Amino acid sequence: MTQNTLNSQEEQTLRTAAHGVVALLAATDPGAISSTRAGMAGGKAITSATGLVGHVLAGKADVKMKGSVAELADKVLPALRRTIDTIAQAAAEAHGGAPTPAQAETIRKISAALN
C-alpha cells in the first residue's frame, strides 16, 4: 500500500478536482448519450489511477457535483488551481529547498495562467 503524504483537506481537493473535471465536462455536453460517455470515460480514468493518487481518488468525494455548468466551475476550478499549484511547488522543492528564481517565476506563470 502506498503511504499517504496528503492531509485530509489536500485529499478532498484532489478528489474534487478529479471528479469535478468529469462532472464539468459531462455537463458542458448535456446530451444523454454524450454526457454518459464522458462520465463513463472519466470514471474509468479515475478508477484506473494507481499509487498515491489512486488511493486518494478511491475515497469518497464529499462535494456535490450537480448544478449548472457555472456552479460546477465555481467548485471545480479552484480545486484544479490548488492541485496544480501544489504539484508545481512540490516539484520545485524536490531537491530539498526553496524553488530557484527560475522555478519561482515558472510557478508564478503557471498560477497566472490558471487564474
C-alpha positions as CSV (number, residue, x, y, z in Angstrom):
1,M,0.0,0.0,0.0
2,T,1.2,3.5,-0.9
3,Q,2.0,5.7,2.1
4,N,-0.2,8.8,2.1
5,T,1.6,12.1,2.5
6,L,-1.5,14.3,2.0
7,N,-3.7,15.7,4.7
8,S,-7.5,15.3,4.6
9,Q,-8.0,18.8,3.0
10,E,-5.5,18.0,0.3
11,E,-7.1,14.7,-0.4
12,Q,-10.5,16.3,-0.7
13,T,-9.1,19.0,-3.0
14,L,-7.7,16.3,-5.3
15,R,-11.0,14.3,-5.3
16,T,-12.9,17.5,-6.1
17,A,-10.6,18.3,-8.9
18,A,-10.7,14.9,-10.5
19,H,-14.4,14.1,-10.1
20,G,-15.3,17.7,-10.8
21,V,-13.5,17.7,-14.2
22,V,-15.6,14.7,-15.2
23,A,-18.8,16.3,-14.0
24,L,-18.0,19.6,-15.6
25,L,-17.1,18.1,-19.0
26,A,-20.3,15.9,-18.9
27,A,-22.4,19.0,-18.1
28,T,-21.0,21.0,-20.9
29,D,-22.3,18.5,-23.4
30,P,-25.7,17.8,-21.9
31,G,-27.0,15.2,-24.4
32,A,-27.9,12.0,-22.7
33,I,-25.5,9.8,-24.7
34,S,-22.6,12.2,-24.8
35,S,-22.7,13.1,-21.1
36,T,-23.0,9.4,-20.2
37,R,-20.0,8.7,-22.4
38,A,-18.0,11.5,-20.8
39,G,-18.9,10.3,-17.3
40,M,-18.0,6.7,-18.0
41,A,-14.7,7.5,-19.6
42,G,-13.8,9.9,-16.8
43,G,-14.9,7.4,-14.2
44,K,-12.7,4.7,-15.8
45,A,-9.7,7.0,-15.8
46,I,-10.3,7.9,-12.1
47,T,-10.7,4.2,-11.1
48,S,-7.6,3.3,-13.1
49,A,-5.3,5.7,-11.2
50,T,-2.5,4.0,-9.2
51,G,-0.2,4.9,-6.4
52,L,-1.0,7.7,-4.0
53,V,-3.4,9.4,-6.5
54,G,-5.3,6.1,-7.0
55,H,-5.6,5.6,-3.2
56,V,-6.8,9.1,-2.7
57,L,-9.3,9.0,-5.6
58,A,-10.7,5.7,-4.3
59,G,-12.0,7.7,-1.3
60,K,-15.4,9.5,-1.2
61,A,-15.6,12.9,-2.8
62,D,-17.7,14.9,-0.4
63,V,-18.7,17.6,-2.9
64,K,-22.0,17.6,-4.7
65,M,-21.3,17.6,-8.4
66,K,-24.7,18.9,-9.5
67,G,-25.9,22.2,-10.8
68,S,-25.3,24.4,-13.7
69,V,-22.0,24.5,-15.6
70,A,-21.3,27.8,-13.9
71,E,-21.9,26.3,-10.4
72,L,-19.8,23.3,-11.2
73,A,-17.0,25.5,-12.5
74,D,-17.1,27.6,-9.3
75,K,-16.4,24.4,-7.3
76,V,-14.0,22.6,-9.7
77,L,-11.7,25.3,-11.0
78,P,-10.4,26.4,-7.6
79,A,-9.6,22.8,-6.7
80,L,-7.8,22.4,-10.0
81,R,-5.8,25.5,-9.3
82,R,-4.8,24.3,-5.8
83,T,-3.9,20.9,-7.1
84,I,-1.7,22.3,-9.9
85,D,-0.1,24.8,-7.6
86,T,0.7,22.1,-5.0
87,I,2.3,19.9,-7.7
88,A,4.4,22.8,-9.1
89,Q,5.6,23.7,-5.6
90,A,6.5,20.1,-4.7
91,A,8.4,19.7,-7.9
92,A,10.3,22.9,-7.4
93,E,11.2,21.9,-3.9
94,A,12.2,18.3,-4.8
95,H,15.9,19.0,-4.2
96,G,15.4,19.9,-0.5
97,G,14.9,23.6,-0.6
98,A,13.1,26.6,-1.9
99,P,12.5,27.0,-5.6
100,T,15.2,28.6,-7.6
101,P,14.4,32.1,-9.0
102,A,13.7,30.5,-12.4
103,Q,11.4,27.9,-10.8
104,A,9.6,30.6,-8.8
105,E,9.0,32.6,-11.9
106,T,7.7,29.5,-13.7
107,I,5.3,28.8,-10.8
108,R,4.1,32.4,-11.0
109,K,3.4,31.9,-14.7
110,I,1.5,28.7,-14.1
111,S,-0.5,30.3,-11.4
112,A,-1.3,33.3,-13.6
113,A,-2.3,31.0,-16.4
114,L,-4.7,29.1,-14.1
115,N,-6.3,32.4,-12.9
